[in-house]
Amino acid sequence: MVDLSVDFESREQAYKAYMPFIRPMGLFFETSQTHALGDHVDISYRLPGMQQAFECAGIVVWINPVGASGARPTGIGVKLLTDPHAHKQHFDSLLSAELASSQLTSTM
């Protein structure tokens, strides 16, 4: 059963969710559900222009609470545990131009 799911409709949305400082791979999910650091979650995401949804297990490593500084969205950062290098490759390929950007993300 998938706990959190997101369909990234644009590269900008995927960029804002990508957490490259979480090794080897992390994603931010906007959610009002309550989670604690260390919670195990099953996630699903679909990248822009792709029909296939990717699923994997992860662990909560980041929390943006309600009212987070910088008007950041409420949600959690998930360290991907299932085949993280393959998921990282999907994002690195999609976001090759954006990764050098100074544009803010949902976490930093």
N, C-alpha and C positions, 0 to 999 in steps of 0.2 A: 504494500500500500504506500502510495506517495504522500508525504506530509506537506511538501511545498512544491509548487509548480509555477513556472513563468514561461511565457512566450515572448521572447525579445523581438519587438517589432522593428527595431532600428539598431544600427551599429552603435549609435550614441547611448541607447538604453543598455546594450550589452557592455559597453565601456564603463558605464557608471556602476554596473554590478560586479565587474571583474576586480578581483583582489590579488594582484600579482605579488604582493608582499607576504601572502600566505603561501607557504611552500608545502608541497609542490603546486597546489592549486586551490583557490578559494573564490567563492561567489557570494554576493550579497543578495538577500531576498527581502523585499519589502513585505512586512506582515505585521498584523496586530496580535497575532497569536503569542502567547507567553512561552518563552523558552529560557533555559538556563545554560550557562557555559558548560560544555561537556555533554549536553543532550545529543543523542544520536537521532538523525533525521534521514529520511529517504526523500530525495529531490528529483525533479524532472525539469528540463529546460529545452526550449527550441530556439535555435539561432535564426536570425533574419534570412528569409529566402530558402529555408530548408523545411522539408516536410517531416523529417525524422525528429522525434523527441529523444533526448538523451536522459537516461536515468542513472542514478548512483546513490550510494550511501555516503553520509557525511557526519561531521560532528560540529556543533556550534562553538565557534571560537571568537565571536565578536557580537556585541549587542549595541544597537542604537536605540536607546529608550525613547519614549514619547517626550518631545521637547528637546531632542538632542541639539547641541550647539551647531551653529551654522545652518540652521533650518534643514538639517539632514533628515531623510525619511526614517520612520520607525521600522525596524527590522533586525535581521540577524545575518552574520557572516558565517558561512559554512565551509569548513575545510573538507574537500572531496577526498574520500577514502577509496572508492572503487575506480581503478584505472585513471588516476589523476593526470598522468602525463598525456594520455590521449585527449582528455577534456581540455587540458592546457593548450595542446596543439590546435584544437578547434578554435579557441579564443585568440591565440597568437596569430593564426592565419587570417582570421576575420578582422582583427584590430591592428594589423601591422602598422598602419599610419598613425592611429590614435595613441599607441603606446608611448610615443615620444612627446605627447601633448602635455601641457600643464593644466588642462581642463580638470576641474574638480570632479570627484566621483561621489558615490553615496556614502563613502566611509572616510575619505581624506581629501 
